[in-house]
């Protein structure tokens, strides 16, 4: 199958990105045989438009692996990573809702790509194979105030 794909420049520009929290703990597999890589246990996105600077957004993406039960290691390691980005909307003037939808889908995707690389890097430093978070597509959920958790199992890492 041939796809006719036309790339276009994004109207959303990432001005700054940083990782305020990065945690990785490995557990020795020889002490507890049968340990396996964790899945993604928690995923959250927060986004807010900066009041003092219109058309600028602060977006935070948190990813945490499944946690080991107390006193019973199940997973080879645990990780927790947070990425924060400052984004500027440089596109044509749109309605507030249209801009919110664009930022809400593009910004988390950009930060998630950075998080995937960070997790792959920190997990390769330990005694186990690198762990690559699964690819995700982003779309805005209804604003019902409930925190959405995405459970994804990754057994073949």
FENPE-V233685 format. One record per run of one state. SS is the DSSP state (helix for helix, strand for strand, loop for the rest). FROM is the first residue (numbers start at 1). TO is the last residue. Records with the same first field share a line. If there is no record, write none. Layout:
SS->FROM-TO ; FROM-TO
//
This chain:
loop->1-11 ; 27-35 ; 37-39 ; 50-55 ; 66-68 ; 70-71 ; 73-74 ; 76-76 ; 90-95 ; 125-151 ; 153-157
strand->12-26 ; 36-36 ; 40-49 ; 56-65 ; 69-69 ; 72-72 ; 75-75 ; 77-89 ; 152-152
helix->96-124
//
